[in-house]
Amino acid sequence: MMIVLITLFIGLLGGFIGKILRFPAPFMLGSMLSVGIFSILYGDIELSSSFKIIAQLVSGAYIGQNITKSDLKHLPKLGPLIITLMLIFTLNMLIVGFSLIVFFKFDAATALLSCLPGGIMDVSLMSIDMGAEPDVVATLQTARFVGMMLILPAWVSYWTKRIGNKTGSSTARASQIVSIKKERERAKPRFWHNDGLILILSTLGGVFGLWLGLPVGALIGSVLVSSILKMTRNTQPLPRNYRFAAQVLAGSLIGTSFSHDSLLHMGTLVIPILLLLGSYLVINVFFGKWIAKTGLLDVQSALFASSPAGATDMSLLAGDLGGDMPKIATIQICRTLYTVLIMPLIVKLILNIMM
């Protein structure tokens, strides 16, 4: 019990250090690195699998609350675009994933999960569930996320100038900002009328998902219940502290998988990381050009919408730079849900066929 408390304390401390150093997803990366260093220096440590389930439940509840009725209004027009993008992401996972298996000797689960266009924490938790190497998956997912966040502003600016001009108006951006402020200024309900209700019902949904035997069932069940709750009762989004707590649990859990051998293995991941980043940048440009020609989105918004980084981060960054934030948020949220709900089932099916 003492080693568990020490591990979680180190993870929490690492999260705060990550926040001070302004890491992307600081509580996830900070806790993962700090516990990983602790694991490498002092030998194998373990955390109970129950921490994984708790992290999935809280993460799912948080994701589900980011879906709004306004997002659904854009679906009829954006539906074909979203389906096409999800198919492209799936094809990219298969092509790059099997390249990692054939040329870099990755095991199938690690290769496919490393190529998912999802959140670092969510995909890393899936890797633990599906018997992949969580340290490798977390490293490639982190590199993909950090790489996209660092490259994207200059990348979008360059291709917007090359392909065409942005069409986002200052009036639209102003209305977006006003709506966000109104959402934040709503009176905070009592704990049991909002946060407690969301967490309890999402937990029941996650437990049901586990009972059904779904891949990452706790995450899938909690996301579905939380999103239904948001649609039917218009509950307020959970405070970010819940997400931070889930990130510390997930990061600490992944950190325990680090060892001297895995540290030596990291040097072999440079080319796979470049391959993964390159594939998503190619998708980004071709999809952006195609969608801009259809007139559904301006070039800048299309580039942001097809970028596999954080849904919230992309939406806010696009809003700052003049993109169509509501449509971008809708596409990004659909990508997140597709990655959490559908792609684990595809990966599981492929693994079963290969076995």
Salt bridges, closest charged atoms under 4 A:
ASP122 OD1 - ARG243 NH1 3.80
ASP129 OD1 - LYS52 NZ 2.48
GLU183 OE2 - ARG186 NH1 3.37
ASP195 OD1 - LYS188 NZ 3.60
ASP324 OD2 - LYS327 NZ 3.90
